[in-house]
Amino acid sequence: MTDFITLETRALEQDEGYKLVIGAVVPRPVAWITTVDETGRVNAAPFSSYNYVCHSPPMLAVNIGDRAGVLKDTARNILATGEFVVNVATEAMLEPMHESAADYPPEVSEPEALGIELLPGRFVRVPRIAGSPVQMECRLDRSIPLGRAGSTLYIGEVVAFHVASELYVDGRIDSVRMRPVARLGGPFYAGLGTIWKRAMLQQAPVGVGGVRPKA
Ligand SMILES: Cc1cc2nc3c(=O)[nH]c(=O)nc-3n(C[C@H](O)[C@H](O)[C@H](O)COP(=O)(O)O)c2cc1C
């Protein structure tokens, strides 16, 4: 029998709960988010408290914590402009993605400082990261403050997907070939490990090309 340690969150310090949740919710995809400030300066930073939360329209959610009561540049820019781009972080871009998490002051553009090549946004004013094979242009749908420590959930509607043509197969993204990176707890990242294939047993959501339930 496994011996369990039980930790009631009420009795934990903030950072203890944080360490547990980032070790338990793994692997997390990494949203490498680009934004612009009011002057058009481009910001880039990675966020792994992230997932898709609605399929029609496709919507993404990312949780951004503040820095001692001050909004991070990404959060401030999303609130100011209502726009952001989520660039999928891949093995090929691990180093610049990781380095863009350093605490750069707002007046420093990470893509400029790190030499990250950009492409213009087509539907939003925010540029995309050229080296990322899948970029999602988003408009802010709503922001929801959560908890007691300055976390806010930003929910964006994807208004356009840009998919590298070699990864776009029959209307799907070849996510194995994409070689995404995931965040684990602490200083660790992971690539895709073993891939298992199983027949789909569940129905795809109605209206997205799945099997419609019988009337
Ligand atoms: C892989 C990775 C994932 C991260 N995930 C988050 C996250 O989900 N939420 C968050 O607030 N910060 C997260 N961070 C920290 C931010 O990237 C960091 O605070 C960054 O400096 C914010 O930049 P900005 O001020 O330019 O927005 C993460 C860092 C790394 C390296």
The ligand as a Gaussian input file, in Angstrom:
#p B3LYP/6-31G(d) Opt

LIG

0 1
 C        8.312000      27.891000     -18.898000
 C        7.803000      29.028000     -18.070000
 C        6.485000      29.094000     -17.738000
 C        5.967000      30.184000     -17.015000
 N        4.652000      30.214000     -16.711000
 C        4.133000      31.280000     -16.088000
 C        2.731000      31.367000     -15.827000
 O        1.954000      30.484000     -16.187000
 N        2.260000      32.486000     -15.200000
 C        3.091000      33.500000     -14.828000
 O        2.612000      34.503000     -14.276000
 N        4.420000      33.447000     -15.049000
 C        4.954000      32.381000     -15.680000
 N        6.293000      32.323000     -15.951000
 C        7.133000      33.484000     -15.594000
 C        7.075000      34.593000     -16.668000
 O        7.498000      34.111000     -17.933000
 C        8.002000      35.729000     -16.220000
 O        7.483000      36.320000     -15.050000
 C        8.246000      36.784000     -17.296000
 O        9.297000      37.647000     -16.859000
 C        7.037000      37.659000     -17.566000
 O        7.421000      38.573000     -18.534000
 P        6.702000      39.930000     -18.865000
 O        6.835000      40.849000     -17.661000
 O        7.451000      40.398000     -20.059000
 O        5.263000      39.614000     -19.156000
 C        6.833000      31.230000     -16.599000
 C        8.206000      31.136000     -16.902000
 C        8.686000      30.048000     -17.630000
 C       10.148000      29.966000     -17.943000

